Amino acid sequence: MPEHYPPEKRIFSKISLTPEQHIVLLKKRRLIFQDETRACHYLRFIGYFRLSGYFIPFQVPGDPQHTFLPQTTFDQALQVYIFDRKLRLLVMDAVERIEVAIRTTISDVMGLAHGPHWYMDKSLFVDRYNHKKLINTIAFESGREGDGPQRSNRQNLKQNTFCKHYYEAYHTPEFPPIWMLTEILTMGNWSIIYKHLRHPQDKKNIADFYGIHPTLLISWLEAFTDLRNQCAHHGRIWNRTFTKKPKIPKNKSIGKHFRDNSRFYAHAAVLNILLKVISDGSSWQHRLAELIHGSPHIPIKQMGFINNWDKDPFWGMT
């Protein structure tokens, strides 16, 4: 019996092309090359598909042939790619400090209130939370020997010498204390853990460190995790429309920076707020402004930036 497919689907028929063939294709689409040898080098080591995401703003909107706007050069698109790479590196500098702070705050607040193995107590989480999945994740990531899941990659266990030492020295409780787990659980894990804590007071005690309401912190951690993952996996962020949008604060002087909270600017505002608490005196916002002002070819409105953004007292640069 022949297989039947939905009418809107078709057979994939594209073939792999060399960098030289991609240049021929792009020239047919009216992209201008000032140095084809140099362009070939970038296509070979960055990849056509990756760079194609940076071509879109330079192409005729809605054109199925992906024709480029008049006078568009390969270097223009390449400069956007380079800017985006620098922006990711800058964001990751902020992300590292914030991620360490968040997981430490949750660990310390909950540990002081409920003991070093609080995460094992299912009653501290709301009923809908998959507590068993958390325990399985911890067993796997900590390289637990015995009855629980075990890592197939034993090299990772060797690197987590603190967990290895715990399992060799103690038989009860079954898993390491929370301060060890801060080093092996992902930011996504911590975001989900915080969201599903049962007691409002626990959430408030954690959020109070950052001077915001728990509902804001829940939303911001989700958006922060998404941004972090995009950067860690080298995803495009400069003009990305983020699906995880940080909740808008009620304070109007701050909330105006979140008007288009699907764009990077709102995420940068979150980083700025958290860094002011975590790393007082940080120059991160100055480096962000330096990068943007040094890239006048980048249309910052596509990133959600407002006019004279860096002059606003919110950023602390005036």
ZINORKA-V972501 format. One record per residue. RES is the residue in three letters. OMEGA is omega in degrees with one decimal (none if undefined). D_LAST is the distance of its C-alpha to the last C-alpha in Angstrom with 1 decimal. Layout:
res=RES omega=OMEGA d_last=D_LAST
res=RES omega=OMEGA d_last=D_LAST
This chain:
res=MET omega=-179.3 d_last=72.6
res=PRO omega=178.0 d_last=69.8
res=GLU omega=179.2 d_last=66.3
res=HIS omega=-179.1 d_last=64.5
res=TYR omega=176.1 d_last=60.8
res=PRO omega=-175.3 d_last=58.6
res=PRO omega=-177.8 d_last=59.0
res=GLU omega=179.5 d_last=55.3
res=LYS omega=-179.5 d_last=55.3
res=ARG omega=179.6 d_last=56.7
res=ILE omega=177.0 d_last=57.5
res=PHE omega=-174.2 d_last=54.7
res=SER omega=-179.9 d_last=56.0
res=LYS omega=179.7 d_last=53.1
res=ILE omega=177.0 d_last=53.8
res=SER omega=179.8 d_last=51.8
res=LEU omega=174.3 d_last=50.8
res=THR omega=175.4 d_last=50.1
res=PRO omega=179.1 d_last=46.9
res=GLU omega=178.7 d_last=49.1
res=GLN omega=176.7 d_last=50.4
res=HIS omega=177.6 d_last=46.9
res=ILE omega=176.6 d_last=46.0
res=VAL omega=179.5 d_last=49.1
res=LEU omega=-178.3 d_last=48.1
res=LEU omega=177.2 d_last=44.5
res=LYS omega=175.4 d_last=46.0
res=LYS omega=177.9 d_last=48.2
res=ARG omega=172.3 d_last=45.2
res=ARG omega=172.5 d_last=44.0
res=LEU omega=-176.4 d_last=41.3
res=ILE omega=178.1 d_last=41.1
res=PHE omega=177.9 d_last=41.5
res=GLN omega=179.2 d_last=40.7
res=ASP omega=-174.6 d_last=42.0
res=GLU omega=178.3 d_last=44.2
res=THR omega=178.4 d_last=44.9
res=ARG omega=179.1 d_last=41.2
res=ALA omega=178.4 d_last=40.8
res=CYS omega=178.2 d_last=43.9
res=HIS omega=-178.8 d_last=42.4
res=TYR omega=178.4 d_last=39.3
res=LEU omega=-179.3 d_last=41.6
res=ARG omega=-173.1 d_last=43.8
res=PHE omega=173.0 d_last=41.2
res=ILE omega=178.4 d_last=38.7
res=GLY omega=-179.3 d_last=41.2
res=TYR omega=-175.2 d_last=41.7
res=PHE omega=179.9 d_last=41.1
res=ARG omega=-179.7 d_last=37.7
res=LEU omega=-176.2 d_last=36.6
res=SER omega=176.9 d_last=38.1
res=GLY omega=179.0 d_last=35.3
res=TYR omega=176.5 d_last=33.0
res=PHE omega=-169.6 d_last=35.5
res=ILE omega=-179.5 d_last=35.3
res=PRO omega=-178.1 d_last=32.4
res=PHE omega=-177.9 d_last=34.3
res=GLN omega=179.9 d_last=37.6
res=VAL omega=-177.8 d_last=39.3
res=PRO omega=175.5 d_last=38.5
res=GLY omega=-179.1 d_last=41.7
res=ASP omega=-178.5 d_last=43.8
res=PRO omega=178.5 d_last=46.1
res=GLN omega=177.8 d_last=46.6
res=HIS omega=179.3 d_last=43.0
res=THR omega=-179.8 d_last=43.0
res=PHE omega=176.2 d_last=39.9
res=LEU omega=-177.6 d_last=38.2
res=PRO omega=175.1 d_last=39.4
res=GLN omega=178.1 d_last=38.1
res=THR omega=179.8 d_last=36.5
res=THR omega=176.6 d_last=36.7
res=PHE omega=-178.5 d_last=36.9
res=ASP omega=177.9 d_last=34.1
res=GLN omega=179.1 d_last=31.7
res=ALA omega=179.7 d_last=32.5
res=LEU omega=179.7 d_last=32.5
res=GLN omega=175.8 d_last=28.9
res=VAL omega=177.1 d_last=27.8
res=TYR omega=-179.5 d_last=29.8
res=ILE omega=177.1 d_last=28.2
res=PHE omega=-178.4 d_last=24.6
res=ASP omega=177.8 d_last=25.8
res=ARG omega=178.1 d_last=27.2
res=LYS omega=178.8 d_last=24.0
res=LEU omega=178.2 d_last=22.1
res=ARG omega=179.7 d_last=24.9
res=LEU omega=178.5 d_last=24.6
res=LEU omega=178.3 d_last=20.9
res=VAL omega=-178.7 d_last=21.7
res=MET omega=175.7 d_last=24.7
res=ASP omega=177.5 d_last=22.7
res=ALA omega=-177.5 d_last=20.8
res=VAL omega=-178.2 d_last=24.1
res=GLU omega=-178.0 d_last=26.1
res=ARG omega=-177.9 d_last=24.0
res=ILE omega=-179.4 d_last=24.0
res=GLU omega=178.8 d_last=27.7
res=VAL omega=-178.7 d_last=28.8
res=ALA omega=-176.8 d_last=27.0
res=ILE omega=-177.1 d_last=28.4
res=ARG omega=177.4 d_last=31.9
res=THR omega=179.6 d_last=31.9
res=THR omega=179.6 d_last=30.8
res=ILE omega=-179.4 d_last=33.5
res=SER omega=-176.2 d_last=36.0
res=ASP omega=-178.2 d_last=35.4
res=VAL omega=-178.6 d_last=35.3
res=MET omega=179.2 d_last=38.4
res=GLY omega=178.5 d_last=40.2
res=LEU omega=-177.8 d_last=39.9
res=ALA omega=-170.2 d_last=41.0
res=HIS omega=177.6 d_last=43.7
res=GLY omega=-174.2 d_last=44.6
res=PRO omega=178.5 d_last=43.9
res=HIS omega=-176.4 d_last=45.9
res=TRP omega=-176.1 d_last=44.5
res=TYR omega=179.1 d_last=44.0
res=MET omega=-178.3 d_last=47.8
res=ASP omega=-177.1 d_last=48.2
res=LYS omega=-176.8 d_last=48.5
res=SER omega=179.0 d_last=48.4
res=LEU omega=-180.0 d_last=44.7
res=PHE omega=177.8 d_last=43.9
res=VAL omega=-173.1 d_last=44.6
res=ASP omega=-176.2 d_last=47.9
res=ARG omega=-177.7 d_last=46.7
res=TYR omega=178.9 d_last=45.0
res=ASN omega=-176.2 d_last=47.0
res=HIS omega=179.8 d_last=47.2
res=LYS omega=179.1 d_last=50.0
res=LYS omega=177.4 d_last=47.7
res=LEU omega=-179.3 d_last=45.2
res=ILE omega=177.4 d_last=48.1
res=ASN omega=178.2 d_last=49.4
res=THR omega=179.6 d_last=46.0
res=ILE omega=178.5 d_last=45.8
res=ALA omega=-178.7 d_last=49.4
res=PHE omega=-174.8 d_last=48.8
res=GLU omega=-179.4 d_last=45.5
res=SER omega=178.5 d_last=46.7
res=GLY omega=-175.6 d_last=49.9
res=ARG omega=174.2 d_last=52.1
res=GLU omega=172.6 d_last=55.8
res=GLY omega=-169.2 d_last=58.7
res=ASP omega=-173.6 d_last=58.9
res=GLY omega=177.3 d_last=55.4
res=PRO omega=-179.5 d_last=53.9
res=GLN omega=177.1 d_last=53.7
res=ARG omega=172.6 d_last=51.5
res=SER omega=179.1 d_last=53.4
res=ASN omega=-175.1 d_last=51.1
res=ARG omega=178.0 d_last=52.1
res=GLN omega=179.2 d_last=49.7
res=ASN omega=177.7 d_last=46.8
res=LEU omega=179.1 d_last=48.7
res=LYS omega=179.9 d_last=49.1
res=GLN omega=177.6 d_last=45.3
res=ASN omega=-175.2 d_last=44.9
res=THR omega=-179.8 d_last=47.0
res=PHE omega=176.7 d_last=45.7
res=CYS omega=178.9 d_last=47.2
res=LYS omega=179.3 d_last=50.3
res=HIS omega=-179.4 d_last=50.7
res=TYR omega=-177.0 d_last=50.4
res=TYR omega=177.9 d_last=53.1
res=GLU omega=-173.6 d_last=55.3
res=ALA omega=-172.9 d_last=55.0
res=TYR omega=174.9 d_last=54.9
res=HIS omega=180.0 d_last=56.8
res=THR omega=-8.8 d_last=55.2
res=PRO omega=-172.2 d_last=52.8
res=GLU omega=-175.6 d_last=53.2
res=PHE omega=-178.5 d_last=49.6
res=PRO omega=176.7 d_last=47.0
res=PRO omega=-172.5 d_last=44.6
res=ILE omega=-176.9 d_last=41.3
res=TRP omega=172.8 d_last=39.3
res=MET omega=-176.7 d_last=41.2
res=LEU omega=176.8 d_last=40.7
res=THR omega=-177.5 d_last=36.9
res=GLU omega=-175.2 d_last=37.5
res=ILE omega=178.5 d_last=39.7
res=LEU omega=-177.9 d_last=38.6
res=THR omega=176.1 d_last=36.1
res=MET omega=176.2 d_last=32.9
res=GLY omega=176.4 d_last=35.0
res=ASN omega=-176.4 d_last=37.5
res=TRP omega=177.6 d_last=34.9
res=SER omega=-179.7 d_last=33.4
res=ILE omega=178.3 d_last=37.0
res=ILE omega=-178.5 d_last=38.0
res=TYR omega=-178.2 d_last=35.2
res=LYS omega=-172.7 d_last=35.9
res=HIS omega=172.7 d_last=39.5
res=LEU omega=-173.7 d_last=39.5
res=ARG omega=-170.1 d_last=42.0
res=HIS omega=178.8 d_last=40.7
res=PRO omega=-178.6 d_last=37.7
res=GLN omega=176.9 d_last=37.1
res=ASP omega=179.0 d_last=36.7
res=LYS omega=-178.9 d_last=34.1
res=LYS omega=-178.9 d_last=32.3
res=ASN omega=178.5 d_last=32.4
res=ILE omega=-178.0 d_last=30.8
res=ALA omega=-178.5 d_last=28.1
res=ASP omega=178.8 d_last=27.3
res=PHE omega=-176.8 d_last=25.9
res=TYR omega=175.8 d_last=23.0
res=GLY omega=179.8 d_last=22.7
res=ILE omega=179.2 d_last=24.0
res=HIS omega=179.4 d_last=27.4
res=PRO omega=179.6 d_last=30.1
res=THR omega=175.6 d_last=30.4
res=LEU omega=-177.8 d_last=26.8
res=LEU omega=177.7 d_last=27.3
res=ILE omega=-178.8 d_last=30.5
res=SER omega=-176.8 d_last=29.0
res=TRP omega=178.0 d_last=26.0
res=LEU omega=177.8 d_last=28.3
res=GLU omega=179.3 d_last=30.5
res=ALA omega=-180.0 d_last=27.7
res=PHE omega=179.7 d_last=26.3
res=THR omega=178.5 d_last=29.8
res=ASP omega=178.3 d_last=30.4
res=LEU omega=179.9 d_last=27.2
res=ARG omega=-178.3 d_last=28.2
res=ASN omega=176.7 d_last=31.8
res=GLN omega=-179.6 d_last=30.8
res=CYS omega=-177.7 d_last=28.8
res=ALA omega=-179.9 d_last=31.6
res=HIS omega=173.3 d_last=34.2
res=HIS omega=179.4 d_last=32.3
res=GLY omega=178.8 d_last=31.9
res=ARG omega=-179.0 d_last=30.0
res=ILE omega=-169.9 d_last=26.7
res=TRP omega=179.2 d_last=24.6
res=ASN omega=-178.7 d_last=26.5
res=ARG omega=168.8 d_last=28.4
res=THR omega=-175.1 d_last=29.3
res=PHE omega=176.7 d_last=29.2
res=THR omega=175.2 d_last=32.1
res=LYS omega=-173.8 d_last=30.5
res=LYS omega=178.9 d_last=27.8
res=PRO omega=-179.8 d_last=25.5
res=LYS omega=-175.4 d_last=26.3
res=ILE omega=178.0 d_last=23.9
res=PRO omega=179.7 d_last=22.6
res=LYS omega=177.1 d_last=23.8
res=ASN omega=-172.8 d_last=20.5
res=LYS omega=-178.7 d_last=19.6
res=SER omega=176.3 d_last=15.8
res=ILE omega=-176.6 d_last=16.2
res=GLY omega=-179.2 d_last=19.4
res=LYS omega=178.5 d_last=18.0
res=HIS omega=-178.9 d_last=16.6
res=PHE omega=-174.1 d_last=20.3
res=ARG omega=174.3 d_last=22.1
res=ASP omega=-171.3 d_last=23.6
res=ASN omega=173.4 d_last=24.0
res=SER omega=-177.7 d_last=26.5
res=ARG omega=-173.8 d_last=24.0
res=PHE omega=-175.9 d_last=21.8
res=TYR omega=179.1 d_last=18.5
res=ALA omega=178.0 d_last=19.8
res=HIS omega=176.5 d_last=20.9
res=ALA omega=177.8 d_last=17.6
res=ALA omega=176.5 d_last=16.2
res=VAL omega=179.7 d_last=19.0
res=LEU omega=-179.5 d_last=18.3
res=ASN omega=-179.5 d_last=14.8
res=ILE omega=-176.9 d_last=16.2
res=LEU omega=179.6 d_last=19.1
res=LEU omega=178.4 d_last=17.4
res=LYS omega=178.3 d_last=15.3
res=VAL omega=-171.9 d_last=18.8
res=ILE omega=-172.9 d_last=20.7
res=SER omega=-178.4 d_last=18.6
res=ASP omega=-177.6 d_last=16.1
res=GLY omega=178.7 d_last=13.9
res=SER omega=178.0 d_last=14.6
res=SER omega=-173.8 d_last=12.9
res=TRP omega=-177.9 d_last=14.4
res=GLN omega=177.3 d_last=11.5
res=HIS omega=178.9 d_last=10.5
res=ARG omega=174.5 d_last=14.2
res=LEU omega=179.1 d_last=14.4
res=ALA omega=179.7 d_last=12.0
res=GLU omega=178.7 d_last=14.0
res=LEU omega=-177.5 d_last=17.2
res=ILE omega=179.9 d_last=16.5
res=HIS omega=177.7 d_last=15.4
res=GLY omega=-179.4 d_last=18.4
res=SER omega=-175.5 d_last=20.7
res=PRO omega=179.5 d_last=20.7
res=HIS omega=-178.1 d_last=24.2
res=ILE omega=178.2 d_last=23.1
res=PRO omega=-171.8 d_last=23.0
res=ILE omega=176.4 d_last=20.1
res=LYS omega=177.1 d_last=21.5
res=GLN omega=175.8 d_last=24.3
res=MET omega=179.0 d_last=21.9
res=GLY omega=-178.2 d_last=20.8
res=PHE omega=177.6 d_last=17.2
res=ILE omega=179.9 d_last=16.1
res=ASN omega=179.0 d_last=14.9
res=ASN omega=-175.9 d_last=11.3
res=TRP omega=-174.7 d_last=10.9
res=ASP omega=176.8 d_last=7.9
res=LYS omega=-178.8 d_last=6.0
res=ASP omega=179.6 d_last=7.4
res=PRO omega=179.0 d_last=6.5
res=PHE omega=-175.4 d_last=9.4
res=TRP omega=176.4 d_last=8.0
res=GLY omega=-178.9 d_last=5.9
res=MET omega=-177.9 d_last=3.8
res=THR omega=none d_last=0.0
